[in-house]
């Protein structure tokens, strides 16, 4: 197994632009409460997501903010594949999933990539919660991740396959036809530098 570089303890930030160069997502990672909190502000969809992770990169909570100061969708897991909503309602339809899939961001690939103990040439099938940011629907789907080279991966879900490279931290670079990783000085996108008008601070 080839290990990814540890994120700095004082946090990390990354940005992606949509492939057409119009919109930007800004991601921040913070170490808090003995785990990582990832916050992404996605300009095109004008949403903010929060993924709370254990120190071993297992998902513990997922929150999605659209129009309200309170989360429009808030899901949590016990770490053993059992999911529920913040009000305590058990979501049996989601049981067995380990990860989150959001089509609006490349970040959700990073979570299983950092956690899976895959050597080059190995692959793994797992179940993810495929979340629709428009309808707030969440469906459990099987996905496959395969490590093609030290920093190159293949992802397959719902019959669609894509290959992409990651940096030393396991964060995707360019996703063909969808996203481009931006450097600190790049000015592509919405022009506000913070991923759009999503403004919730969680």
N, C-alpha and C positions, 0 to 999 in steps of 0.2 A: 504494500500500500504506500502511495506517495502522499505525504502530508501537505496540507495547505498552510500557508503562513498565518500565524496568529494575528488577529486584529489588535490594534493598539488599545491599551486599557483605557485611554482617555477618549476613545470613540473614533469613528471613521465616517467619511462622507463620500458619496459618489453621485454622478449624474449621467442620465441617458437622454438622448433626443429621439423622437420618432424618425423613421427612415426618410420621411419627406422634409425633415428639418424644421418643422413648424412648432412642435411642442416639446416640453422638457419635463422629466421627472427628477426630483431631488430626493436622495435617500440619506438618512443618517442612522448610524448604529451606535448605541450606547450600552455600556456595561452597567447594569443596576440590578439590585436584588438577586445577586449571584446568577445572573443570566443576561442574555442580550435582548435589547428592545430595538426593533427595526421600525422606522417611521418613514413612509414614502409619500410625497405629495406629487400627484400625477396631473399635469396640466391639461392634457387633452380631455380627460373625463372629469376634471375638476373634483377629484376625490382625494382622500387621504386614507391610507391603511396603516395599521399597527400590527406587527407580528411579535409576540413575546415568546422567547426561546429559552430553553435551559442551557446550561454551560456546555452540554453535549450536542447542541443544535437540534433538539427535539422541540416541536411546536407545543406551546402550552395554551396560548390564547391568540385569537385573531379578531381584530376590530376594523370596521369599515365606516368611514364618515363621508357623507355626501352633503346634505343641506342643513343638518342640525348640529348643535354643539354636542349632543349626545350621540353615541354610536348608532348608526342605522342597523348594523349587524354586529353581533358580539357572540362569538363562539369560543368555547373552551373544551379542553380534553384532559382526561386524567392520566394521559401518557400511555394508556393501554388500549387505545383505539375506541374509547367510549367518548362521545361528544354530546354537548348540551349547550343550550342558550343561556344567556346571563341570568334569565329569570328562573333557571333551574330545570327547564323542560328538557328531558332527554331526547336527543335526536337519533333515534334508532336507525334512520335511513343513512346516517353518516358513519355509523360504527365501522371500525376497521381501518379508517383512513389515518395516515400519519402526517401528511403534509398539506399545504395550501397551494393551489394553482390559480394565479391571476393572469389572465391574458394581457392585461394593461401594463404589466411590468416584467422585466427580466429577473428581478431580484429573487422571486420565489424559487427559481432554479438553484440558487445558492444553498438553500437550507439542506436538501437531500445530498447535494454534491459534497458539502463539507462533512456530513454525517456518515455517508455510505463508505464502508471500508473497501473500495474498489481499486484493484490494480489495473494497469493498462490491459485492455482486451476483455475485461470483465463487465458484466451488466447486472442490473437488478430490477425486478418489477415490484412496484409498491402502489398503494392506493392514495389518491389525493382528493381533497375537496376542491372541485372546480367551481369557483365563485363568479357569478355574473354580477358586475357592479351596477347594471341597470335595473335588474329585477330583484337583486339581493338573494337570488336562488343559489343554493349550494348542492352539488351533485357529486357523489363519490364515483371516481373513475380510476381505472388502472392506468399506470404509466410505466414506461421503461426508461431507465437511464443507463447509458453505456459509456465507459471511459475509453476513448479511441487513442488518445495520446496523453502526455503528462498534463496538458492544459486544454485538451479538446474533448468535447462530449457530444453525444447524440441523445436526443429526447424524442420519445414517441408517445402520442396520446391521441385517441379517437381516429386512428388511421393516418395521422399527420406526423411526419418526422422532420426534425431540424438538427443540424450540426452547428456548434458554436464553440468559440474559444473563451477561456476564463483567464483572469489575472492570477497573481500568486495567492490571492485570498479566496479564490473560488467564485468571484463575482463575474458575471458574463461581460464580455466586451461587446462586439456587434452581434446581433441576432439577424441573420439575413432576411431582408424584406420587412423588418419590423423596428429594430432599435439600433442606435449607434451610441457607443460609450463616448462621453464628452470629457475632455480634459478641463482642468480648473479654469483655464483662460478662454474656453469656447463660449461664444455668445449666442449659439443657436437657440431657437425655441421661442417661447412666449415673451421673452424679453424682460421678465421680472426677476429672473435668477433664482426663483424659489419653487419652480415646478408648476407655476400657474397660480390660480386664485384660491386653491385649497389652503385654508388658513387655520385649521384646527391645530392646536398644540397639545399633543398627548404624549 
